[in-house]
């Protein structure tokens, strides 16, 4: 097995929305805002090469939305999903599986593109199975008013229409499932959105955890630092506390999808609670 960070593009969001009730004077220390109160964010995917399978975790925003849409997110840098795959020696047609932690547009938008004559949409990865879970699919395709703007039908319905949509078989009643169809463990969490999936991957005698929106950046490690986007913030607090304590105790390596400046971190227990231990560059860590 080999893992590759895949940079799909950088963007910005309002820092207040990203940190909820935490005052700017505090979060601005770790995630400095620009003149428009926006902070730097990444859409960093993870590619798993395992035998004859090539599994991509999350796909970023994609490029099919309008200029007006992208103007809200102040895209920056020159990363793209296709260029990042090519840099690592792969093509989009090589992907066998696309695992989506959840179906918000910044996590799955890169899965679907315009067709050739721009009359409709088609999967970017024509040879891949698209993986979500049944409960989250129902949540996303029949969205509540709070999340409606994040679940875009043009990102979702083409997966089903193409026949490439698959559901993870949740075989346990607990929130942590050992093993899956894709060969890694999955933690199910409900604070950010219903049935978000957090992959735990055994790699080079370490456990790499793809953090998705359970821990967006290192600035979100303190427990009260919860995004305003979360649908159930008090549940996020409980899920996050349990996870962070386990991560520190078991020396988990946290792969950060949204931290534009830090790829991987580890945690430690302190008198003030769970805090940052070390920051790592992925390539150097696993070279």
Buried (B, 14 or more C-beta within 10 A) or exposed (E): BEBBBBBBBBBBBBBBEBBBEBEEEEBBEBBEBEEEBBBBBBBBBBBBBBEEBBBBBBBBBBBBBEEEEBEEBBBEEEBBBBEBBEEEEBEBEBBBBBBBBBBBBBBBBBBBBBEEEEEEBEBBBEEBBBBBBEBBBEBBEEBEEEBEEBBBEBBBBBBEEBEBBBBBEBEEEEBBBEEBBBBBBBBBBBBBBBBBBBBBBEBEEBBBBBBBBBBBBBBBBBBEBBBEBBBBBEBBBEBBEEBBBBBBEEEBBBBBBBBBEBBBBBBEEEEEEBBBBEBBEBEEBBE
